Amino acid sequence: MVAIAARGLTKIFDDVVAVDDVDLEIKPGEFLVVLGPTGCGKSTLLRLLAGFEEPTSGTVTFDGVPVAEIEPRERDIAVVFQNYALYPHLTVAQNIGFPLRATAAPAADIGARVAAVARNVGIADLLSRYPEHLSGGQRQRVAMARALVRQPAVFLLDEPLSNVDAGARAALRGEIVALARRLAVTTIYVTHDQTEAMSMADRIAVLRLGVLQQVGPPVDVYADPDTLFVAAFLGMPRTSLLEAAVYAQDGGVVLDLGSQVLELPPGDPRTARLAEHHTERVTLVLRALPLQERDMSVRGTVCAVENLGHELLAHVDVGGVPSVRLDAPVAPSRAVAQSTPYGFYPAYDLVDAPPTGEVMVRIPVPVQVRIGDDLDVGVGLTDLLLFDRAGRRIRFDPV
Ligand SMILES: Nc1ncnc2c1ncn2[C@@H]1O[C@H](COP(=O)(O)OP(=O)(O)OP(=O)(O)O)[C@@H](O)[C@H]1O
């Protein structure tokens, strides 16, 4: 087990800053998932952490020793990429044993180690097959077995399940985690898939445009996002992002959504803290809400219903202004009903299609809702995640 640490890690390719001043510590035996959209620098970060790529600036250490000072073969790293390449003319057993051929290990030892690792990844009965007779999931297991047969101290996986079908992917997720634990290997797993990240990681590191946004246990990062990007990216069921303006008056605060307002309870210390943001434009993020009674509520009309089996997810159009998508050009052109007494001032022109600011509501079965139903959805103060114009969290919880 190895502790890996990055300090000020930066990689610039020509004019692209692929990794931007990343500080990150991975504990011995930890399962860390690097999560982010395509092109955000995940693979580059992984290659830098492994010492495969030289940083433009910054350092990487393994147990305190700069990785550049460790001979590549002594780094004890196993890697599995998305495009695993098995040797087509070798059997599964020969593919797995391949990395041991270069060592002086006796044939019997190699056979025993191949059999043991094949059992570990669930392919003991496939050892005499050739790769062309394997499914995508089975091939990926062989690639993992081949990587792990040397009993590495560090295990790096770059989108290993992208080419595997959905059913096998779910099974392999759990098995990879179990395997990494059993082998007590420090593991860094790169993906753009939030379900993989949430279900596999001890900690998630969210990356955007090469900049590390937040690092923490999946539950914490989901529930307590530091940036609008993290809140929006970890959105399952879909996260609602709505434009709002803060108005303080008479000891209370209203959050003006344009078509309606949320009146925050006066006297609550959180309301008082939010009053400091009087007149600011903010983004209100709401995770899918249960149908609940609360001090505040948003009204809207059900415009779509997704049946998830164990519950329904109702899309409720609250007439709000959807916030600009983070990956879209910053030129929103949505209209909004200016019907509140607080003078919501959208910075948008009124030419384009009407707004469809939606809130997601979780409806337990067998309660039924239909498109066109009007709903009053309770919102608690703790449901409100607010972000400033730069996408930074506005924290107003009591300290
Ligand atoms: N060798 C290179 N030369 C020039 N630019 C590069 C090189 N490698 C990566 N980049 C650029 O650096 C940025 C980050 O790339 P990287 O492959 O690390 O992202 P990623 O998050 O792994 O993407 P994906 O999920 O699509 O694999 C991209 O803009 C990419 O075009």
The ligand as an SDF file (V2000), in Angstrom:
LIG
                    3D

 31 33  0  0  0  0  0  0  0  0999 V2000
   -0.7560   14.8100  -25.6040 N   0  0  0  0  0  0  0  0  0  0  0  0
   -1.5710   15.8600  -25.6680 C   0  0  0  0  0  0  0  0  0  0  0  0
   -1.2810   16.9200  -26.4540 N   0  0  0  0  0  0  0  0  0  0  0  0
   -2.0850   18.0040  -26.4970 C   0  0  0  0  0  0  0  0  0  0  0  0
   -3.2320   18.1220  -25.7670 N   0  0  0  0  0  0  0  0  0  0  0  0
   -3.5750   17.0990  -24.9790 C   0  0  0  0  0  0  0  0  0  0  0  0
   -2.7710   15.9080  -24.8790 C   0  0  0  0  0  0  0  0  0  0  0  0
   -3.3560   15.0710  -23.9980 N   0  0  0  0  0  0  0  0  0  0  0  0
   -4.4900   15.6890  -23.5780 C   0  0  0  0  0  0  0  0  0  0  0  0
   -4.6150   16.9050  -24.1530 N   0  0  0  0  0  0  0  0  0  0  0  0
   -5.6930   17.8730  -23.9070 C   0  0  0  0  0  0  0  0  0  0  0  0
   -5.7870   18.0560  -22.5080 O   0  0  0  0  0  0  0  0  0  0  0  0
   -7.1460   18.1440  -22.1100 C   0  0  0  0  0  0  0  0  0  0  0  0
   -7.4550   17.0490  -21.0980 C   0  0  0  0  0  0  0  0  0  0  0  0
   -7.3700   15.7870  -21.7440 O   0  0  0  0  0  0  0  0  0  0  0  0
   -7.6150   14.4170  -20.9470 P   0  0  0  0  0  0  0  0  0  0  0  0
   -7.4810   13.3020  -21.9280 O   0  0  0  0  0  0  0  0  0  0  0  0
   -6.7430   14.3820  -19.7590 O   0  0  0  0  0  0  0  0  0  0  0  0
   -9.1360   14.5920  -20.4920 O   0  0  0  0  0  0  0  0  0  0  0  0
  -10.1430   13.4890  -19.9600 P   0  0  0  0  0  0  0  0  0  0  0  0
  -10.9300   14.1270  -18.8780 O   0  0  0  0  0  0  0  0  0  0  0  0
   -9.4170   12.2360  -19.6140 O   0  0  0  0  0  0  0  0  0  0  0  0
  -11.0530   13.2600  -21.2280 O   0  0  0  0  0  0  0  0  0  0  0  0
  -11.8670   11.9510  -21.6760 P   0  0  0  0  0  0  0  0  0  0  0  0
  -12.8880   11.6660  -20.5970 O   0  0  0  0  0  0  0  0  0  0  0  0
  -12.5180   12.4000  -22.9570 O   0  0  0  0  0  0  0  0  0  0  0  0
  -10.8680   10.8570  -21.8660 O   0  0  0  0  0  0  0  0  0  0  0  0
   -7.9760   18.0350  -23.3660 C   0  0  0  0  0  0  0  0  0  0  0  0
   -8.2760   19.3410  -23.7960 O   0  0  0  0  0  0  0  0  0  0  0  0
   -7.0300   17.3600  -24.3450 C   0  0  0  0  0  0  0  0  0  0  0  0
   -7.3370   17.7090  -25.6800 O   0  0  0  0  0  0  0  0  0  0  0  0
  1  2  1  0
  2  3  1  0
  2  7  2  0
  3  4  2  0
  4  5  1  0
  5  6  2  0
  6  7  1  0
  6 10  1  0
  7  8  1  0
  8  9  2  0
  9 10  1  0
 10 11  1  0
 11 12  1  0
 11 30  1  0
 12 13  1  0
 13 14  1  0
 13 28  1  0
 14 15  1  0
 15 16  1  0
 16 17  2  0
 16 18  1  0
 16 19  1  0
 19 20  1  0
 20 21  2  0
 20 22  1  0
 20 23  1  0
 23 24  1  0
 24 25  2  0
 24 26  1  0
 24 27  1  0
 28 29  1  0
 28 30  1  0
 30 31  1  0
M  END
$$$$
